[in-house]
Amino acid sequence: MTGRTPRILAIMGSGETAPTMARVHRAVLERLGPPPVPAVLIDTPYGFQENADDISGRTMDYFRETVGSPIGVASLRSATADGLARATAVARIREARYVFAGPGSPSYALREWAPTEVPRLLAEKLATGGAVVLASAAALTTGLWTIPVYEVYKVGDDPVWLPGLDLLSPATGLRAAVVPHYDNAEGGTHDTRFCYMGERRLLILEAALPHDAFILGVDSHTALVFDLDSGAATVAGAGGVTVRTGGRSTVFPAGTTLTIDDIRAAAEGAPAGAGPAGEGGRAPAGTGLAESGRAGAGAPASGSTGEAAAAPAGDGAVVSAEGGLTDAVVHHERAFATAVGAGDVPAAVGAILALEETVVAWSRDTGDATDYDHARAVLRSLVVRLGDLAVEGTRDPREAIAPFVDGLIDLRLRARADRDWAASDAIRDRLVAAGIEVHDTPDGTTWRIAGSQGDRQAR
């Protein structure tokens, strides 16, 4: 490519390998030159996990099949890796124009990266040209401070900050702690917002920040993309981005194009004004991310750019509901129930097929498997329910109506025995009108559904 490589920093709250973020990955890659763009995944954040190879494999599949662009792996699972492995990872990061890191443990990633060249290489990429895309656990490391999520949420340590990579302040001038999964609701009965911290622990953490620092929250399945050359930023995905200072929040919903100065103004308590992005709130030409206008201070986190509703490129998957996998499952389950209620079997089958395609589209997501397992369970349940409908459809209809027909024939026989011919004829006429043919034989009374084969002996 000619000219200087754009400098891009993208922070994803979650869903980095889900259909919701495919469009963001694709748009950033398109800015970096003609395909294939040299791209690498750094596996350090999840390097301690027993399924690390599987996570890398699914991520590579996701980029190839859903994003439509290949990605390699810069494998540095431990700072104690042998010299060749470390040199290979460093070389791949240095040569890549697109560097990506995602799920795992932020504290593990920081500890293993600290004695290596990785922090310097990421900062250099943002200073000289290239894209650094950090999501979930890796996103936590972007700012000056990092929450040790596992230690606080799982182990019970007191809420504290760890020193972060500090990639954000040199690139943007923003002194912030990045908090992904900001709108997390997995806790159900307990507060897991703010990357599993909840309001009580976030207040403790917020009080420990310097007076000139703020919290930059990025919702699930949402990305904040900085164009460092122009000073513009875009919010893309299903949620919003929150600037929180002293318990006061300013929310920029999905589709917003703003400036770094807007974020700084929100952190300082001033209304977001027109910056380099222009009066209409549109991103500079070529970002490929802007969808709607600028959000002002305190704007509600509503609206969506619709990434979740779009099918990922290349695999034809259907994700019909905006938001995450759970929303899509609910959408298809309701469509199935509506079709069954209306007796529309083709529509019921279509709902199952759409859900199956959605499950496949989300199968490469390296995030929490709980939603995926639930989706598969719902899919299997709908197949079983469709099977029950098929069984009902193939059952001899005489079995369903036999108790009623036999009861009426018994009443008719009693009327005949009492020589109540009028009642007997009336019962027979009602049966005939209902499509039931009645035959009196020396061996007793039989009946059949009009047009069917074979008589049934009345009981």
Sequence and secondary structure as in RCSB ss.txt:
>XXXX:A:sequence
MTGRTPRILAIMGSGETAPTMARVHRAVLERLGPPPVPAVLIDTPYGFQENADDISGRTMDYFRETVGSPIGVAS
LRSATADGLARATAVARIREARYVFAGPGSPSYALREWAPTEVPRLLAEKLATGGAVVLASAAALTTGLWTIPVY
EVYKVGDDPVWLPGLDLLSPATGLRAAVVPHYDNAEGGTHDTRFCYMGERRLLILEAALPHDAFILGVDSHTALV
FDLDSGAATVAGAGGVTVRTGGRSTVFPAGTTLTIDDIRAAAEGAPAGAGPAGEGGRAPAGTGLAESGRAGAGAP
ASGSTGEAAAAPAGDGAVVSAEGGLTDAVVHHERAFATAVGAGDVPAAVGAILALEETVVAWSRDTGDATDYDHA
RAVLRSLVVRLGDLAVEGTRDPREAIAPFVDGLIDLRLRARADRDWAASDAIRDRLVAAGIEVHDTPDGTTWRIA
GSQGDRQAR
>XXXX:A:secstr
  S   EEEEEESS TTSHHHHHHHHHHHHTT SSS  EEEE GGGTTSTTHHHHHHHHHHHIIIIISS  EEE 
   TT  HHHHHHHHHHHHH SEEEE SS HHHHHHHHTTSSHHHHHHHHHHHSEEEEEEHHHHHTSSSEE  HI
IIIII      EE    HHHHH   EEEE STT  TTSSS  HHHHTHHHHHHHHHHTS TT EEEEE TTEEEE
EETTTTEEEEEESSEEEEEETTEEEEEETT EEEHHHHHHHHHT      TT TT    TT     S    TT  
S     GGGS  TTT     SSSSHHHHHHHHHHHHHHHHHTT HHHHHHHHHHHHHHHHHHTT  S SHHHHHH
HHHHHHHHHHHHHHHHHHHS HHHHHHHHHHHHHHHHHHHHHTT HHHHHHHHHHHHHTTEEEEEETTEEEEEET
T SS EE  
